[in-house]
Amino acid sequence: MTTMAALLKRKPAALISVSPDTKIRDVVVVLAEKRIGAVVVQSSDNDLLGILSERDVVRSLAANGTGTVDMLASQLMTRAPTTATPATSIFEAETLMTEGRFRHLPIVDGGKLIGVVSIGDVVAGLMDEQAQEVRSLRDYVTGGAV
């Protein structure tokens, strides 16, 4: 069974984060340059404070207009986001994300943030898991001969 630890091994090691006092105009640049949909917000001690997504920015633009770009990450971030551990299964992660209606899941180990998986990572992992299951069933039915 695929876990978050296995998904994180497939991703680049760099964790993209911003500080709580980063202006939204700078957050948007990071999101665009890195081609990502969310950043984690961390304290100077690397504690997870929240997560800030493109959706958060868009909602604020709708409510606050262009004043959004001068706001701080701490004003728009989701505080105390749902997290998972390296041992969380891909199925558990998919359920958390679907029920919580969010697309990015911080992974925490021993109280420290070690990475973030996206819904795309989870879907790719689920597809790999299903393909492996199909191969196993096919091998079982055919006795290993194809």
Buried (B, 14 or more C-beta within 10 A) or exposed (E): EBBBBBBBEEEEEEBBBBBBEBBBEBBBEBBEEEEBBBBBBBEEEEEBBBBBBBBBBEEBBEEBEEEBBEBBBBBBBBEEBBBBBBEBBBBBBBEBBEEEEBBBBBBBBEEEBBBBBBBEBBEBBBEBBEEEEEEEEEEEEEEEEE
